Every structure is written in C-alpha cells, then in structure tokens.
Amino acid sequence: MKKISGRLFLDYLRFLAKIQLWKVKPVIVGVTGSAGKSSAVAGINAILSSKYKVKTTGGANSESGIPLSILGLKMEGYGILDWGKMGVIGAIRAIGDWKKYDILVAEMGVDEPTEPKNMGFLLKILRPKVGVFLNVYPAHTEQFGNLAAIAAEKGKLIESLPKGGTAVLNADDPKVLVFKDKTAAQVVTFGRGREAQVKNFLVEVPGYALATDYGYTFAAAAAVGTVFGIDVTESRKLLAENLKLPAGRMSVLAGVNGATLLDSSYNASPAAMLGALDLLKNYPGKRKIAVLGDMRELGAMGKEAHKLVAQKALDCADAVMTVGPLWEKYFPKSPKLLGQFKSSFPAGEFLLTFLKKGDTVLFKGSQNTIFLEAAVEKCLADKADAIKLCRRGEYWKRQRQKFTI
C-alpha cells in the first residue's frame, strides 16, 4: 500500500510540474551521466545566464527532486507531513506562479532500470530539447549489473531528443558516442580526441581545486553554450567569472593547525576518486593526506574498484585514512595507512590531533551512510565555514547522528 501511495504522489507531482512547464515554456537542457552532472549544470548556468534567464534544478535530479525543483520547492524533511505540505504548496505554485524564464537546465539522475528511478520516468516529467551525455562509469552497477545497461538507460535521454534538438556527447567515451547514430537531433561533441568539436579545457576558479576531469565538465558546458550562440572563448571567461559549484565538490577550505582541506565529500565513483587523487598528488602541501570513504552501489565491481583506488591512494598520498566497512575489507596493509574508521566522526576527531601546518587533506567518499562532511566539519579552522559544506539542515544532521560510532 505504501508503495502504491508513493507512486500516486509522484504522479501527482509530475502532473503539477508539467502544468508549470506548460505555463513557462522554457527550452529544456537535460544533463545525464555517471559523474559530474551537478558540476556540468553549474557550468552551463554560468555560461547561459550571461544572455538568458536560466533556472536549474539545483542538484535535485530524482523522480521527486526534479518536479519539486520545477515548482520552486525544496524538502526540509521527509516525513508524511513534509510530503503533504509539498503537495499543497505545489498545487498553489502550479496555479499561481507565472514567473518566466528562458531555459531550464535539469540534472537527470538514474538509480535503477525500473520506474520511477529510471530515465523513462524522468522523460515523463520533462522532454529536453538539448541533451548532454557526459560519461558512463561504474556507478549503480549493483542495480544495473553492467556498464552497457547503464549506458542504455541514460542514453534514452539522447534517443528522445526531437529533430530540431541537439545532442551534446562525450566523443572520448565509446558508450556515449554510439548515441550519435541513435538520435534525430543534431550532434555536438566534446572531449580530448580528434572527433571532439569542443576540446577539453580548464580554467582557474577561485575557491576550488579542480581535477583534470573538469576539462570534460567545462567542455560540455561550452558545447551547450555554442547551441545558444555563445562561443567557446566567451564561455571560458564566463566560467572563470561566474562558476559556483554545489557544496562538496572540490572546495578549498582552511583547516585547523594551518592545514588545507580539499572538500569533495558529496559523493564518489571510482573514476572521480582517481582524478581527485591525481589532483592531491600535484597540489601544494608538505604532507598529502587522503581521507577516503567507501564507494557504494558498485555491486560485483566493488572489490576491484576499491583495490584500484587503494593503490592510487598509496601512490599519490603520504598518508591515508579510510571510513567504512568496504575499505576495511579491501585496503591493503601499509605503513601509510593511518587508521580505518567505521564512521566519519571519529575520523575527524583523529585528524584534529594529527594535522600540522602545511598539510593538504583530500576528503572523498560516497554519501550513502558515509557523510564525510562530518569529518571535514571537525577540521575547519573557522566553524562558520560549515555552511559551505554539503547536506546542511536538521534532516541531514539527524541522518549523520545515526552513524556516530
């Protein structure tokens, strides 16, 4: 019964969101991929907002998050009363909110192959005219089983694009590029290789330490810019001036005892882990310390993925700490291994006694029960900087407190 009522409520939210989109009639840009979606949305917004009125889904990428964002709503809690409140306010917004904007940039996340957590359901909420497919990596392989299934589900965004639309595809990822022959839309490619029309590039953005993988993020955003009449040179300038990434994406923060904290605590996949560790290796600092949380939902690929990242960490860092049971199973014994913790709270307490002036500390791990932002918060030189961390609010505070051991 609970499952049925939940689905009925999702259909209700979808109906309200479709009314809102019918009223506003924005050009919709959909962004999918295994990693980097939120950063790409932020990059696209930084570019397009120079010429257009842009709304983004603001990190909401799910079957409930997308319609709520379209309605201008954000959940503060997830109880029955909270959902009921959203249902009432959503109806009021669908009737009375006529604020116009030109472009909606929507992050479209896929967790499972079946409704409502798949691309098919999201495409019942909104139908993009521009679709961005960033990459296919091991993420949610526990649910999908293999990369081919992940690519097929995410690729439905590209297959759904209209003839007058545009597909923005990663030319360096064969599982993405294959969709150039599966869409009626025109195709713009990005990447490092010969087939890429928009080449990867990096720009310095104050307050962030961006790994080389952000070259794909920026190139994808710039490719979308060309669709809307903004050339790549102008996009580079706009990214450097305007980009504001969501919390927990490689923010540079001042740590206790004169340490530097690289906060990438929002989430983690193997590819993103490897890129962040490369950045740590080349980042200034007397001692390089990696604080790694488990990478979740990898299924059968989990063991090899953790072993691969472990070896990279030992190559790139002077010292390593781990959080979560998967690392306890798969991280090899090494003099560089400072300690292994069941949760982020004791990991943060340990760091308070270990960090010295000149240290650089990378925090990266999955969000599912790991909550590495708790360790980052412990290590902040200025506790007021906690507002810059991911998963703020009473709901997330309660969730973290369940894992204090």
Buried (B, 14 or more C-beta within 10 A) or exposed (E): EEEEEBBEBBBBBBBBBBBBBEBBEBBBBBBBBBBBBBBBBBBBBBBBBBBBEBBBBBBBBBBBBBBBBBBEBEBEEEEEEEBEBBBEBBBEBBEEEEEEBBBBBBBBBBBBBEBBBBBBBBBBBBBBBBBBBBBBBBBBBBBBBEBEBBBBBBBBBBBBBEEEBBBBBBBBBEBBBEBBEEBEBEBBBBBBEEEBBBBBBBBEBEEBBBBEBBBBBBBBBBBBBBBBEBEBEBBBEBBBEBBEBBBBBBBBBEBBBEBBBBBBBBBBBBBBBBBBBBBBBEBEBEBBBBBBBBBBBBBEBBEEBBBBBBBBBBEBBBBBBBBBEBBEEBBEEEEBBBBBBBBBBBBBBBBEEBBEEEBBBBBBBBBBBBBBBBBBBBBBBEEEBBEBBBBEEEBBEEBBEEBEE
